[in-house]
Amino acid sequence: MRGLLFVLFLLVAGVAGLGYYRGWFGFTSTGADGKTNITLTVDQNKIKADEKKAEEKVHEFGRQKKE
């Protein structure tokens, strides 16, 4: 059970790291009066564009293997 949780944690951390690197997620913070506000921004258009690129590459790879 521990192994499964560890693998799940690594998977979530990997997706979060990749998403931050690719620009899917952004974090901003502001502070005033001893309070800190953290904002998470998700760029859905960027995610969809990268998804289409990946899908095209998979199809291209499949066509190359058929030939």
N, C-alpha and C positions, 0 to 999 in steps of 0.2 A: 504494500500500500504506500509506503514511504517513497519507493522508487517511482510509482505512478505520479504522485504529487510533485516530486522533484522534476520529472520530465514535463509535466503540465506547466510548472513554474518557469522552466527554461523556455518552453514554447511561447508563453505569454511575454516573457522578457525579450525574447528574440523578435517577436512581431512588434512590440513597442519600440525597441531599438531601431529596427528597420524602418518603421513608420516615421520615427523622428528624423532619421537620416534622409529618407526620401522626401520629407516635407509634408507628410500626411498629417502630422500632429505638430502643434506649436504650444509653447507655454509662455505666459507672461505673468509678471507679478508686480503689484503696486503696494505701497505701504504708506499709511498715514495714521496718526494717533495711536501708534503701537499695535496696529492691526495690519495684517498682510492679506491681500487678496490674490489668489492664484487663479488664472484663467486658462483653460484648456481649449484650444481651437482645433477643429477637425476640418481639413480641406477635402470635402467629398469629391469635388471635381478632379483634384489631383489623384485621388485614389482610383476613380473610375478611368481616368486616362491611362494610368499605369496598368490597370487591369486589362484594358484593351490591348496595350502594347504586349503584355505577357501572353495574352490569348493569341495574338497574331504570330508571335514567335513560336508558340507551341504548334500552331497549324503549319507554319513554315517548316519546322523541324519534322513534322509528320509527313509532309510532302517530300522532303529530301530523303527520308527513309524509304518511302514507297518507290522512289526512282532508283 
